[in-house]
Amino acid sequence: MSITSSGLKVLVIDDSNTIRRSAEIFLKQGGHEVLLAEDGFDALAKVNDYLPNLIFCDILMPRLDGYQTCAIIKRNARFANVPVVMLSSKDGVFDKARGRMVGSQEYLTKPFTKDQLLQTVTQLGSIPQEL
């Protein structure tokens, strides 16, 4: 089965090197361009510089957590339409609801599989992002 995606620019924000690396490998295998950030501040600079098509954002990070990072991205008109997927090792209803409140489109529980990650990219990568 081949993915007929033209390859998206995907930003993965996670303070865990293991999660960043596995997401990078899975996404590259799916034909996507991957940007990595290890915290919210690092991510905000990369969002501004590279305009990703999709963002995966860990919730628990030092300095700026995933909810704060997502809220800042969504408040900026240039990036408001970029889908954000929250990543968390907790699969709680509260976390999912809070993620939605700050504007995330989806929620993936870690550890995720290659199929889950690529399916999410395929599903959200087709959302038109023009303002």
BABANU-922648 format. One record per atom (N, C-alpha, C): residue in three letters; atom name; x, y, z; residue number from 1. Coordinates in Angstrom, 1 decimal, padded with zeros to 4 digits, always signed. Each point is the difference from the previous one (the first is absolute). Layout:
% BABANU-922648
+---------+-------+--------+--------+--------+-----+
! residuo ! atomo !     c1 !     c2 !     c3 ! num !
+---------+-------+--------+--------+--------+-----+
!     ALA !    CA !      X !      Y !      Z ! NUM !
...
+---------+-------+--------+--------+--------+-----+
END
This chain:
% BABANU-922648
+---------+-------+--------+--------+--------+-----+
! residuo ! atomo !     c1 !     c2 !     c3 ! num !
+---------+-------+--------+--------+--------+-----+
!     MET !     N ! +000.8 ! -001.2 ! +000.0 !   1 !
!     MET !    CA ! -000.8 ! +001.2 ! +000.0 !   1 !
!     MET !     C ! +000.9 ! +001.2 ! +000.0 !   1 !
!     SER !     N ! -000.2 ! +000.9 ! -001.0 !   2 !
!     SER !    CA ! +000.8 ! +001.2 ! +000.0 !   2 !
!     SER !     C ! -000.9 ! +001.2 ! +000.4 !   2 !
!     ILE !     N ! +000.7 ! +000.9 ! +000.7 !   3 !
!     ILE !    CA ! -000.7 ! +001.3 ! +000.4 !   3 !
!     ILE !     C ! +000.1 ! +001.0 ! -001.2 !   3 !
!     THR !     N ! -001.1 ! +000.5 ! -000.4 !   4 !
!     THR !    CA ! +000.1 ! +000.9 ! -001.2 !   4 !
!     THR !     C ! +000.1 ! +001.5 ! +000.5 !   4 !
!     SER !     N ! +000.6 ! +000.1 ! +001.2 !   5 !
!     SER !    CA ! +000.2 ! +001.4 ! +000.5 !   5 !
!     SER !     C ! +001.3 ! +000.5 ! -000.7 !   5 !
!     SER !     N ! -000.1 ! +001.3 ! -000.2 !   6 !
!     SER !    CA ! +001.2 ! +000.7 ! -000.6 !   6 !
!     SER !     C ! +001.1 ! +000.3 ! +001.0 !   6 !
!     GLY !     N ! -000.2 ! -000.6 ! +001.2 !   7 !
!     GLY !    CA ! +001.0 ! +000.3 ! +001.1 !   7 !
!     GLY !     C ! -000.3 ! +001.3 ! +000.6 !   7 !
!     LEU !     N ! -000.2 ! +000.0 ! +001.3 !   8 !
!     LEU !    CA ! -000.3 ! +001.2 ! +000.8 !   8 !
!     LEU !     C ! +001.2 ! +000.4 ! +000.8 !   8 !
!     LYS !     N ! +000.0 ! +001.2 ! +000.4 !   9 !
!     LYS !    CA ! +001.0 ! +000.5 ! +001.0 !   9 !
!     LYS !     C ! -000.6 ! -000.2 ! +001.4 !   9 !
!     VAL !     N ! +000.6 ! -000.9 ! +000.8 !  10 !
!     VAL !    CA ! -000.6 ! -000.3 ! +001.3 !  10 !
!     VAL !     C ! +001.0 ! +000.3 ! +001.1 !  10 !
!     LEU !     N ! -000.5 ! +000.8 ! +000.9 !  11 !
!     LEU !    CA ! +000.9 ! +000.4 ! +001.2 !  11 !
!     LEU !     C ! -000.4 ! -000.9 ! +001.2 !  11 !
!     VAL !     N ! +001.0 ! -000.6 ! +000.6 !  12 !
!     VAL !    CA ! -000.2 ! -000.9 ! +001.2 !  12 !
!     VAL !     C ! +000.7 ! +000.7 ! +001.1 !  12 !
!     ILE !     N ! -000.8 ! +000.4 ! +001.0 !  13 !
!     ILE !    CA ! +000.5 ! +000.6 ! +001.2 !  13 !
!     ILE !     C ! -000.1 ! -000.9 ! +001.2 !  13 !
!     ASP !     N ! +001.1 ! -000.4 ! +000.5 !  14 !
!     ASP !    CA ! +000.0 ! -000.9 ! +001.2 !  14 !
!     ASP !     C ! +001.4 ! +000.1 ! +000.7 !  14 !
!     ASP !     N ! +000.0 ! +000.0 ! +001.3 !  15 !
!     ASP !    CA ! +001.2 ! +000.1 ! +000.7 !  15 !
!     ASP !     C ! +000.7 ! -001.4 ! +000.1 !  15 !
!     SER !     N ! -000.6 ! -001.0 ! -000.4 !  16 !
!     SER !    CA ! +000.6 ! -001.4 ! +000.0 !  16 !
!     SER !     C ! +000.6 ! -000.2 ! -001.4 !  16 !
!     ASN !     N ! +001.3 ! -000.2 ! +000.0 !  17 !
!     ASN !    CA ! +000.8 ! -000.3 ! -001.2 !  17 !
!     ASN !     C ! -000.5 ! -001.3 ! -000.6 !  17 !
!     THR !     N ! -000.4 ! -001.0 ! +000.8 !  18 !
!     THR !    CA ! -000.5 ! -001.2 ! -000.6 !  18 !
!     THR !     C ! -001.3 ! +000.2 ! -000.8 !  18 !
!     ILE !     N ! -000.9 ! +000.7 ! +000.6 !  19 !
!     ILE !    CA ! -001.3 ! +000.3 ! -000.7 !  19 !
!     ILE !     C ! +000.3 ! +000.8 ! -001.3 !  19 !
!     ARG !     N ! +000.8 ! +001.0 ! +000.1 !  20 !
!     ARG !    CA ! +000.4 ! +000.8 ! -001.2 !  20 !
!     ARG !     C ! +000.5 ! -000.8 ! -001.1 !  20 !
!     ARG !     N ! +001.0 ! -000.9 ! +000.4 !  21 !
!     ARG !    CA ! +000.7 ! -000.8 ! -001.0 !  21 !
!     ARG !     C ! -001.0 ! -001.0 ! -000.7 !  21 !
!     SER !     N ! -000.8 ! -000.7 ! +000.9 !  22 !
!     SER !    CA ! -000.9 ! -001.0 ! -000.6 !  22 !
!     SER !     C ! -001.0 ! +000.7 ! -000.9 !  22 !
!     ALA !     N ! -000.6 ! +001.1 ! +000.4 !  23 !
!     ALA !    CA ! -000.9 ! +000.8 ! -000.8 !  23 !
!     ALA !     C ! +000.7 ! +000.4 ! -001.4 !  23 !
!     GLU !     N ! +001.2 ! +000.4 ! +000.1 !  24 !
!     GLU !    CA ! +000.7 ! +000.4 ! -001.2 !  24 !
!     GLU !     C ! +000.2 ! -001.1 ! -001.0 !  24 !
!     ILE !     N ! +000.4 ! -001.2 ! +000.6 !  25 !
!     ILE !    CA ! +000.2 ! -001.2 ! -000.9 !  25 !
!     ILE !     C ! -001.4 ! -000.4 ! -000.6 !  25 !
!     PHE !     N ! -001.1 ! -000.1 ! +000.8 !  26 !
!     PHE !    CA ! -001.3 ! -000.3 ! -000.6 !  26 !
!     PHE !     C ! -000.4 ! +000.9 ! -001.1 !  26 !
!     LEU !     N ! +000.1 ! +001.3 ! +000.3 !  27 !
!     LEU !    CA ! -000.5 ! +001.1 ! -000.9 !  27 !
!     LEU !     C ! +000.8 ! +000.0 ! -001.3 !  27 !
!     LYS !     N ! +001.4 ! -000.2 ! +000.1 !  28 !
!     LYS !    CA ! +000.8 ! +000.0 ! -001.2 !  28 !
!     LYS !     C ! -000.3 ! -001.3 ! -000.8 !  28 !
!     GLN !     N ! -000.3 ! -001.1 ! +000.6 !  29 !
!     GLN !    CA ! -000.4 ! -001.2 ! -000.7 !  29 !
!     GLN !     C ! -001.4 ! +000.3 ! -000.7 !  29 !
!     GLY !     N ! -000.8 ! +000.9 ! +000.5 !  30 !
!     GLY !    CA ! -001.2 ! +000.3 ! -000.6 !  30 !
!     GLY !     C ! +000.2 ! +001.1 ! -001.1 !  30 !
!     GLY !     N ! +001.2 ! +000.4 ! -000.2 !  31 !
!     GLY !    CA ! +000.3 ! +001.0 ! -001.1 !  31 !
!     GLY !     C ! -000.2 ! +001.5 ! +000.4 !  31 !
!     HIS !     N ! +000.1 ! +000.2 ! +001.3 !  32 !
!     HIS !    CA ! -000.2 ! +001.4 ! +000.5 !  32 !
!     HIS !     C ! +001.3 ! +000.6 ! +000.4 !  32 !
!     GLU !     N ! +000.0 ! +001.4 ! -000.1 !  33 !
!     GLU !    CA ! +001.2 ! +000.7 ! +000.5 !  33 !
!     GLU !     C ! -000.2 ! +000.3 ! +001.5 !  33 !
!     VAL !     N ! +001.0 ! -000.3 ! +000.8 !  34 !
!     VAL !    CA ! -000.2 ! +000.1 ! +001.4 !  34 !
!     VAL !     C ! +000.9 ! +001.1 ! +000.7 !  34 !
!     LEU !     N ! -000.6 ! +000.8 ! +000.8 !  35 !
!     LEU !    CA ! +000.7 ! +001.0 ! +000.8 !  35 !
!     LEU !     C ! -000.1 ! -000.5 ! +001.5 !  35 !
!     LEU !     N ! +001.0 ! +000.2 ! +000.8 !  36 !
!     LEU !    CA ! +000.0 ! -000.4 ! +001.4 !  36 !
!     LEU !     C ! +000.2 ! +001.2 ! +000.9 !  36 !
!     ALA !     N ! -000.7 ! +000.0 ! +001.1 !  37 !
!     ALA !    CA ! +000.2 ! +001.0 ! +001.0 !  37 !
!     ALA !     C ! -000.1 ! -000.7 ! +001.4 !  37 !
!     GLU !     N ! +000.9 ! +000.5 ! +000.9 !  38 !
!     GLU !    CA ! +000.0 ! -000.7 ! +001.3 !  38 !
!     GLU !     C ! -000.8 ! +000.7 ! +001.1 !  38 !
!     ASP !     N ! -000.5 ! +001.2 ! -000.3 !  39 !
!     ASP !    CA ! -000.9 ! +000.6 ! +001.0 !  39 !
!     ASP !     C ! -000.8 ! +001.1 ! -000.8 !  39 !
!     GLY !     N ! -001.0 ! +000.6 ! +000.8 !  40 !
!     GLY !    CA ! -000.9 ! +001.0 ! -000.6 !  40 !
!     GLY !     C ! +000.7 ! +001.2 ! -000.6 !  40 !
!     PHE !     N ! +001.1 ! +000.5 ! +000.6 !  41 !
!     PHE !    CA ! +000.7 ! +001.2 ! -000.5 !  41 !
!     PHE !     C ! +000.7 ! -000.3 ! -001.3 !  41 !
!     ASP !     N ! +000.7 ! -001.2 ! +000.0 !  42 !
!     ASP !    CA ! +000.6 ! -000.5 ! -001.2 !  42 !
!     ASP !     C ! -001.0 ! -000.1 ! -001.1 !  42 !
!     ALA !     N ! -001.2 ! -000.6 ! +000.3 !  43 !
!     ALA !    CA ! -001.0 ! -000.2 ! -001.0 !  43 !
!     ALA !     C ! -000.6 ! +001.3 ! -000.6 !  43 !
!     LEU !     N ! -000.2 ! +001.0 ! +000.9 !  44 !
!     LEU !    CA ! -000.6 ! +001.2 ! -000.5 !  44 !
!     LEU !     C ! +000.9 ! +000.7 ! -001.1 !  44 !
!     ALA !     N ! +001.3 ! -000.1 ! +000.2 !  45 !
!     ALA !    CA ! +000.9 ! +000.6 ! -001.0 !  45 !
!     ALA !     C ! -000.1 ! -000.8 ! -001.3 !  45 !
!     LYS !     N ! -000.1 ! -001.4 ! +000.1 !  46 !
!     LYS !    CA ! +000.0 ! -000.8 ! -001.2 !  46 !
!     LYS !     C ! -001.4 ! +000.1 ! -000.7 !  46 !
!     VAL !     N ! -001.0 ! +000.2 ! +000.7 !  47 !
!     VAL !    CA ! -001.3 ! +000.2 ! -000.6 !  47 !
!     VAL !     C ! +000.0 ! +001.3 ! -000.8 !  47 !
!     ASN !     N ! +000.6 ! +001.0 ! +000.5 !  48 !
!     ASN !    CA ! +000.1 ! +001.3 ! -000.7 !  48 !
!     ASN !     C ! +000.9 ! -000.1 ! -001.2 !  48 !
!     ASP !     N ! +001.1 ! -000.7 ! +000.1 !  49 !
!     ASP !    CA ! +001.0 ! -000.1 ! -001.1 !  49 !
!     ASP !     C ! -000.4 ! -001.0 ! -001.1 !  49 !
!     TYR !     N ! -000.6 ! -001.1 ! +000.4 !  50 !
!     TYR !    CA ! -000.3 ! -001.0 ! -001.0 !  50 !
!     TYR !     C ! -001.4 ! -000.3 ! -000.4 !  50 !
!     LEU !     N ! -000.9 ! +000.7 ! +000.7 !  51 !
!     LEU !    CA ! -001.5 ! -000.2 ! -000.3 !  51 !
!     LEU !     C ! -000.4 ! -001.4 ! -000.3 !  51 !
!     PRO !     N ! +000.1 ! -000.9 ! +001.1 !  52 !
!     PRO !    CA ! -000.4 ! -001.4 ! -000.2 !  52 !
!     PRO !     C ! -001.5 ! -000.2 ! -000.4 !  52 !
!     ASN !     N ! -000.3 ! -001.1 ! -000.7 !  53 !
!     ASN !    CA ! -001.4 ! -000.3 ! -000.3 !  53 !
!     ASN !     C ! -000.7 ! -000.7 ! +001.1 !  53 !
!     LEU !     N ! +000.8 ! -000.5 ! +000.9 !  54 !
!     LEU !    CA ! -000.6 ! -000.8 ! +001.2 !  54 !
!     LEU !     C ! +001.0 ! +000.0 ! +001.1 !  54 !
!     ILE !     N ! -000.6 ! +000.1 ! +001.2 !  55 !
!     ILE !    CA ! +000.9 ! +000.0 ! +001.2 !  55 !
!     ILE !     C ! -000.4 ! -001.1 ! +001.0 !  55 !
!     PHE !     N ! +000.9 ! -000.8 ! +000.5 !  56 !
!     PHE !    CA ! -000.2 ! -000.9 ! +001.1 !  56 !
!     PHE !     C ! +000.7 ! +000.6 ! +001.2 !  56 !
!     CYS !     N ! -000.8 ! +000.2 ! +001.1 !  57 !
!     CYS !    CA ! +000.5 ! +000.7 ! +001.2 !  57 !
!     CYS !     C ! -000.2 ! -000.8 ! +001.2 !  57 !
!     ASP !     N ! +001.1 ! -000.3 ! +000.7 !  58 !
!     ASP !    CA ! +000.0 ! -000.7 ! +001.3 !  58 !
!     ASP !     C ! -000.7 ! +001.0 ! +001.0 !  58 !
!     ILE !     N ! -000.7 ! -000.6 ! +001.0 !  59 !
!     ILE !    CA ! -000.6 ! +000.9 ! +001.0 !  59 !
!     ILE !     C ! +001.0 ! +000.3 ! +001.1 !  59 !
!     LEU !     N ! +000.6 ! -001.0 ! +000.6 !  60 !
!     LEU !    CA ! +000.9 ! +000.3 ! +001.1 !  60 !
!     LEU !     C ! +001.4 ! +000.3 ! -000.4 !  60 !
!     MET !     N ! +000.4 ! +001.3 ! +000.0 !  61 !
!     MET !    CA ! +001.3 ! +000.5 ! -000.4 !  61 !
!     MET !     C ! +000.4 ! +001.1 ! +001.0 !  61 !
!     PRO !     N ! +001.3 ! +000.1 ! +000.1 !  62 !
!     PRO !    CA ! +000.5 ! +001.1 ! +000.9 !  62 !
!     PRO !     C ! -000.2 ! +001.4 ! -000.7 !  62 !
!     ARG !     N ! +000.0 ! +001.0 ! +000.8 !  63 !
!     ARG !    CA ! -000.1 ! +001.4 ! -000.4 !  63 !
!     ARG !     C ! -001.3 ! +000.4 ! -000.6 !  63 !
!     LEU !     N ! -000.4 ! -000.6 ! -001.1 !  64 !
!     LEU !    CA ! -001.3 ! +000.3 ! -000.6 !  64 !
!     LEU !     C ! -000.7 ! -001.3 ! -000.3 !  64 !
!     ASP !     N ! -001.1 ! -000.3 ! +000.6 !  65 !
!     ASP !    CA ! -000.6 ! -001.3 ! -000.2 !  65 !
!     ASP !     C ! -000.8 ! -000.1 ! -001.3 !  65 !
!     GLY !     N ! -000.5 ! -001.1 ! -000.4 !  66 !
!     GLY !    CA ! -000.7 ! -000.2 ! -001.2 !  66 !
!     GLY !     C ! -001.2 ! +000.8 ! -000.2 !  66 !
!     TYR !     N ! -000.8 ! +000.2 ! +001.1 !  67 !
!     TYR !    CA ! -001.2 ! +000.8 ! -000.1 !  67 !
!     TYR !     C ! +000.4 ! +001.5 ! -000.3 !  67 !
!     GLN !     N ! +001.0 ! +000.5 ! +000.7 !  68 !
!     GLN !    CA ! +000.4 ! +001.4 ! -000.2 !  68 !
!     GLN !     C ! +000.5 ! +000.1 ! -001.4 !  68 !
!     THR !     N ! +000.8 ! -000.9 ! -000.5 !  69 !
!     THR !    CA ! +000.6 ! +000.1 ! -001.3 !  69 !
!     THR !     C ! -001.1 ! +000.0 ! -001.1 !  69 !
!     CYS !     N ! -000.9 ! -001.0 ! +000.2 !  70 !
!     CYS !    CA ! -001.1 ! +000.0 ! -001.0 !  70 !
!     CYS !     C ! -000.9 ! +001.3 ! +000.0 !  70 !
!     ALA !     N ! -000.3 ! +000.5 ! +001.2 !  71 !
!     ALA !    CA ! -000.7 ! +001.2 ! +000.1 !  71 !
!     ALA !     C ! +000.6 ! +001.2 ! -000.7 !  71 !
!     ILE !     N ! +001.4 ! +000.1 ! +000.2 !  72 !
!     ILE !    CA ! +000.7 ! +001.1 ! -000.6 !  72 !
!     ILE !     C ! +000.0 ! -000.2 ! -001.5 !  72 !
!     ILE !     N ! +000.2 ! -001.2 ! -000.5 !  73 !
!     ILE !    CA ! -000.1 ! -000.2 ! -001.5 !  73 !
!     ILE !     C ! -001.3 ! +000.3 ! -000.5 !  73 !
!     LYS !     N ! -001.1 ! -000.4 ! +000.7 !  74 !
!     LYS !    CA ! -001.4 ! +000.2 ! -000.5 !  74 !
!     LYS !     C ! -000.4 ! +001.5 ! +000.0 !  74 !
!     ARG !     N ! +000.6 ! +000.8 ! +000.9 !  75 !
!     ARG !    CA ! -000.3 ! +001.4 ! +000.1 !  75 !
!     ARG !     C ! +000.6 ! +000.8 ! -001.1 !  75 !
!     ASN !     N ! +001.0 ! -000.5 ! -000.7 !  76 !
!     ASN !    CA ! +000.6 ! +000.7 ! -001.1 !  76 !
!     ASN !     C ! -000.8 ! -000.3 ! -001.3 !  76 !
!     ALA !     N ! -000.5 ! +001.0 ! -000.7 !  77 !
!     ALA !    CA ! -000.8 ! -000.2 ! -001.2 !  77 !
!     ALA !     C ! +000.7 ! -000.8 ! -001.0 !  77 !
!     ARG !     N ! +001.3 ! +000.2 ! -000.1 !  78 !
!     ARG !    CA ! +000.8 ! -000.7 ! -001.1 !  78 !
!     ARG !     C ! +000.0 ! -001.5 ! +000.2 !  78 !
!     PHE !     N ! -000.2 ! -000.5 ! +001.3 !  79 !
!     PHE !    CA ! +000.1 ! -001.4 ! +000.3 !  79 !
!     PHE !     C ! -001.3 ! -000.6 ! +000.5 !  79 !
!     ALA !     N ! -001.0 ! +000.8 ! +000.1 !  80 !
!     ALA !    CA ! -001.2 ! -000.4 ! +000.7 !  80 !
!     ALA !     C ! -000.6 ! -001.3 ! -000.7 !  80 !
!     ASN !     N ! +000.2 ! -000.1 ! -001.3 !  81 !
!     ASN !    CA ! -000.6 ! -001.1 ! -000.7 !  81 !
!     ASN !     C ! +000.9 ! -001.3 ! -000.1 !  81 !
!     VAL !     N ! +001.2 ! +000.1 ! +000.6 !  82 !
!     VAL !    CA ! +000.9 ! -001.2 ! +000.0 !  82 !
!     VAL !     C ! -000.5 ! -001.0 ! +001.0 !  82 !
!     PRO !     N ! -000.3 ! -001.2 ! -000.4 !  83 !
!     PRO !    CA ! -000.5 ! -001.0 ! +001.0 !  83 !
!     PRO !     C ! +001.1 ! -000.3 ! +001.1 !  83 !
!     VAL !     N ! -000.5 ! -000.1 ! +001.2 !  84 !
!     VAL !    CA ! +001.0 ! -000.3 ! +001.1 !  84 !
!     VAL !     C ! -000.6 ! -001.3 ! +000.7 !  84 !
!     VAL !     N ! +000.9 ! -001.0 ! +000.1 !  85 !
!     VAL !    CA ! -000.4 ! -001.3 ! +000.6 !  85 !
!     VAL !     C ! +000.8 ! -000.1 ! +001.4 !  85 !
!     MET !     N ! -000.7 ! -000.1 ! +001.1 !  86 !
!     MET !    CA ! +000.6 ! -000.1 ! +001.3 !  86 !
!     MET !     C ! +000.5 ! -001.4 ! +000.2 !  86 !
!     LEU !     N ! +001.2 ! -000.1 ! +000.6 !  87 !
!     LEU !    CA ! +000.6 ! -001.3 ! +000.3 !  87 !
!     LEU !     C ! +000.1 ! -000.1 ! +001.5 !  87 !
!     SER !     N ! -000.5 ! -001.1 ! +000.6 !  88 !
!     SER !    CA ! +000.1 ! -000.2 ! +001.4 !  88 !
!     SER !     C ! +000.1 ! -001.5 ! +000.4 !  88 !
!     SER !     N ! +000.7 ! -000.3 ! +001.0 !  89 !
!     SER !    CA ! +000.0 ! -001.4 ! +000.5 !  89 !
!     SER !     C ! -001.2 ! -000.3 ! +000.8 !  89 !
!     LYS !     N ! -000.8 ! +001.1 ! +000.4 !  90 !
!     LYS !    CA ! -001.3 ! -000.2 ! +000.7 !  90 !
!     LYS !     C ! -001.1 ! +000.0 ! -001.0 !  90 !
!     ASP !     N ! -000.9 ! -000.9 ! +000.2 !  91 !
!     ASP !    CA ! -001.2 ! -000.1 ! -001.0 !  91 !
!     ASP !     C ! -001.2 ! +000.5 ! +000.8 !  91 !
!     GLY !     N ! +000.0 ! +001.2 ! +000.6 !  92 !
!     GLY !    CA ! -001.1 ! +000.5 ! +000.8 !  92 !
!     GLY !     C ! -000.9 ! +000.9 ! -000.7 !  92 !
!     VAL !     N ! -001.3 ! -000.1 ! +000.3 !  93 !
!     VAL !    CA ! -001.0 ! +000.8 ! -000.5 !  93 !
!     VAL !     C ! +000.3 ! +001.5 ! +000.2 !  93 !
!     PHE !     N ! +000.4 ! +000.3 ! +001.2 !  94 !
!     PHE !    CA ! +000.4 ! +001.4 ! +000.3 !  94 !
!     PHE !     C ! +001.0 ! +000.5 ! -000.9 !  94 !
!     ASP !     N ! +001.1 ! -000.8 ! -000.2 !  95 !
!     ASP !    CA ! +001.1 ! +000.5 ! -000.9 !  95 !
!     ASP !     C ! -000.5 ! +000.2 ! -001.4 !  95 !
!     LYS !     N ! -000.9 ! -000.9 ! -000.5 !  96 !
!     LYS !    CA ! -000.6 ! +000.2 ! -001.4 !  96 !
!     LYS !     C ! -000.8 ! +001.3 ! +000.0 !  96 !
!     ALA !     N ! -000.8 ! +000.2 ! +001.0 !  97 !
!     ALA !    CA ! -000.9 ! +001.1 ! +000.0 !  97 !
!     ALA !     C ! +000.8 ! +001.3 ! +000.1 !  97 !
!     ARG !     N ! +001.1 ! +000.0 ! +000.8 !  98 !
!     ARG !    CA ! +000.8 ! +001.2 ! +000.1 !  98 !
!     ARG !     C ! +000.7 ! +000.3 ! -001.3 !  98 !
!     GLY !     N ! +000.5 ! -001.1 ! -000.7 !  99 !
!     GLY !    CA ! +000.6 ! +000.2 ! -001.3 !  99 !
!     GLY !     C ! -000.9 ! +000.6 ! -001.0 !  99 !
!     ARG !     N ! -001.3 ! -000.4 ! +000.0 ! 100 !
!     ARG !    CA ! -001.0 ! +000.6 ! -000.9 ! 100 !
!     ARG !     C ! -000.2 ! +001.5 ! +000.3 ! 100 !
!     MET !     N ! +000.0 ! +000.3 ! +001.3 ! 101 !
!     MET !    CA ! -000.2 ! +001.4 ! +000.4 ! 101 !
!     MET !     C ! +001.1 ! +000.9 ! -000.5 ! 101 !
!     VAL !     N ! +001.2 ! -000.5 ! -000.1 ! 102 !
!     VAL !    CA ! +001.1 ! +000.9 ! -000.5 ! 102 !
!     VAL !     C ! +000.1 ! -000.1 ! -001.5 ! 102 !
!     GLY !     N ! -000.8 ! -000.8 ! -000.7 ! 103 !
!     GLY !    CA ! -000.1 ! -000.1 ! -001.4 ! 103 !
!     GLY !     C ! +000.6 ! -001.2 ! -000.7 ! 103 !
!     SER !     N ! +000.4 ! -001.0 ! +000.7 ! 104 !
!     SER !    CA ! +000.5 ! -001.2 ! -000.6 ! 104 !
!     SER !     C ! -001.1 ! -000.8 ! -000.8 ! 104 !
!     GLN !     N ! +000.4 ! -000.6 ! -001.1 ! 105 !
!     GLN !    CA ! -001.0 ! -000.7 ! -000.8 ! 105 !
!     GLN !     C ! -000.1 ! -001.5 ! +000.4 ! 105 !
!     GLU !     N ! +001.1 ! -000.5 ! +000.6 ! 106 !
!     GLU !    CA ! +000.0 ! -001.4 ! +000.3 ! 106 !
!     GLU !     C ! +000.9 ! -000.3 ! +001.2 ! 106 !
!     TYR !     N ! +000.0 ! -001.2 ! +000.4 ! 107 !
!     TYR !    CA ! +000.7 ! -000.4 ! +001.2 ! 107 !
!     TYR !     C ! +000.6 ! -001.4 ! -000.2 ! 107 !
!     LEU !     N ! +001.3 ! -000.2 ! +000.2 ! 108 !
!     LEU !    CA ! +000.6 ! -001.3 ! -000.2 ! 108 !
!     LEU !     C ! +000.6 ! -000.4 ! +001.3 ! 108 !
!     THR !     N ! -000.2 ! -001.2 ! +000.4 ! 109 !
!     THR !    CA ! +000.6 ! -000.5 ! +001.3 ! 109 !
!     THR !     C ! +001.3 ! -000.7 ! -000.3 ! 109 !
!     LYS !     N ! +001.1 ! +000.4 ! +000.7 ! 110 !
!     LYS !    CA ! +001.3 ! -000.6 ! -000.1 ! 110 !
!     LYS !     C ! +000.1 ! -001.3 ! +000.8 ! 110 !
!     PRO !     N ! +000.7 ! -001.0 ! -000.5 ! 111 !
!     PRO !    CA ! +000.7 ! +000.0 ! -001.2 ! 111 !
!     PRO !     C ! -001.0 ! -000.3 ! -001.2 ! 111 !
!     PHE !     N ! +000.2 ! +000.7 ! -001.1 ! 112 !
!     PHE !    CA ! -000.9 ! -000.2 ! -001.1 ! 112 !
!     PHE !     C ! +000.7 ! -000.9 ! -001.0 ! 112 !
!     THR !     N ! -000.8 ! -000.6 ! -000.9 ! 113 !
!     THR !    CA ! +000.6 ! -000.9 ! -001.0 ! 113 !
!     THR !     C ! +000.2 ! +000.8 ! -001.3 ! 113 !
!     LYS !     N ! +000.8 ! -000.5 ! -000.9 ! 114 !
!     LYS !    CA ! +000.2 ! +000.6 ! -001.3 ! 114 !
!     LYS !     C ! -001.3 ! +000.2 ! -000.7 ! 114 !
!     ASP !     N ! -000.9 ! -001.0 ! +000.0 ! 115 !
!     ASP !    CA ! -001.3 ! +000.1 ! -000.6 ! 115 !
!     ASP !     C ! -000.9 ! +001.1 ! +000.6 ! 115 !
!     GLN !     N ! +000.0 ! +000.1 ! +001.3 ! 116 !
!     GLN !    CA ! -000.8 ! +001.1 ! +000.6 ! 116 !
!     GLN !     C ! +000.5 ! +001.4 ! -000.4 ! 116 !
!     LEU !     N ! +001.3 ! +000.1 ! +000.0 ! 117 !
!     LEU !    CA ! +000.7 ! +001.3 ! -000.4 ! 117 !
!     LEU !     C ! -000.4 ! +000.4 ! -001.4 ! 117 !
!     LEU !     N ! +000.3 ! -000.9 ! -000.9 ! 118 !
!     LEU !    CA ! -000.2 ! +000.2 ! -001.4 ! 118 !
!     LEU !     C ! -001.5 ! +000.2 ! -000.4 ! 118 !
!     GLN !     N ! -000.9 ! -000.7 ! +000.7 ! 119 !
!     GLN !    CA ! -001.4 ! +000.1 ! -000.2 ! 119 !
!     GLN !     C ! -000.5 ! +001.4 ! +000.4 ! 119 !
!     THR !     N ! +000.6 ! +000.5 ! +001.1 ! 120 !
!     THR !    CA ! -000.4 ! +001.3 ! +000.5 ! 120 !
!     THR !     C ! +000.5 ! +001.1 ! -001.0 ! 120 !
!     VAL !     N ! +001.2 ! -000.2 ! -000.5 ! 121 !
!     VAL !    CA ! +000.5 ! +000.9 ! -001.0 ! 121 !
!     VAL !     C ! -000.8 ! +000.1 ! -001.3 ! 121 !
!     THR !     N ! -000.4 ! -001.2 ! -000.4 ! 122 !
!     THR !    CA ! -000.9 ! -000.1 ! -001.2 ! 122 !
!     THR !     C ! -001.3 ! +000.7 ! +000.2 ! 122 !
!     GLN !     N ! -000.6 ! -000.3 ! +001.2 ! 123 !
!     GLN !    CA ! -001.3 ! +000.5 ! +000.3 ! 123 !
!     GLN !     C ! +000.1 ! +001.6 ! +000.2 ! 123 !
!     LEU !     N ! +001.0 ! +000.5 ! +000.7 ! 124 !
!     LEU !    CA ! +000.0 ! +001.4 ! +000.2 ! 124 !
!     LEU !     C ! +000.7 ! +000.8 ! -001.1 ! 124 !
!     GLY !     N ! +000.9 ! -000.7 ! -000.7 ! 125 !
!     GLY !    CA ! +000.8 ! +000.7 ! -001.0 ! 125 !
!     GLY !     C ! -000.8 ! +000.5 ! -001.2 ! 125 !
!     SER !     N ! -001.3 ! -000.5 ! -000.1 ! 126 !
!     SER !    CA ! -000.8 ! +000.4 ! -001.1 ! 126 !
!     SER !     C ! -000.9 ! +001.2 ! +000.3 ! 126 !
!     ILE !     N ! +000.2 ! +000.5 ! +001.2 ! 127 !
!     ILE !    CA ! -000.8 ! +001.2 ! +000.4 ! 127 !
!     ILE !     C ! +000.5 ! +001.2 ! -000.7 ! 127 !
!     PRO !     N ! -000.8 ! +000.7 ! -000.7 ! 128 !
!     PRO !    CA ! +000.5 ! +001.2 ! -000.7 ! 128 !
!     PRO !     C ! +000.5 ! +001.1 ! +001.0 ! 128 !
!     GLN !     N ! +001.1 ! +000.6 ! -000.3 ! 129 !
!     GLN !    CA ! +000.6 ! +000.9 ! +001.0 ! 129 !
!     GLN !     C ! +000.0 ! +001.5 ! -000.4 ! 129 !
!     GLU !     N ! -000.6 ! +000.3 ! -001.1 ! 130 !
!     GLU !    CA ! -000.1 ! +001.4 ! -000.5 ! 130 !
!     GLU !     C ! -000.8 ! +000.8 ! +001.0 ! 130 !
!     LEU !     N ! +000.4 ! +001.2 ! +000.2 ! 131 !
!     LEU !    CA ! -000.8 ! +000.9 ! +000.9 ! 131 !
!     LEU !     C ! -001.2 ! +000.6 ! -000.8 ! 131 !
+---------+-------+--------+--------+--------+-----+
END
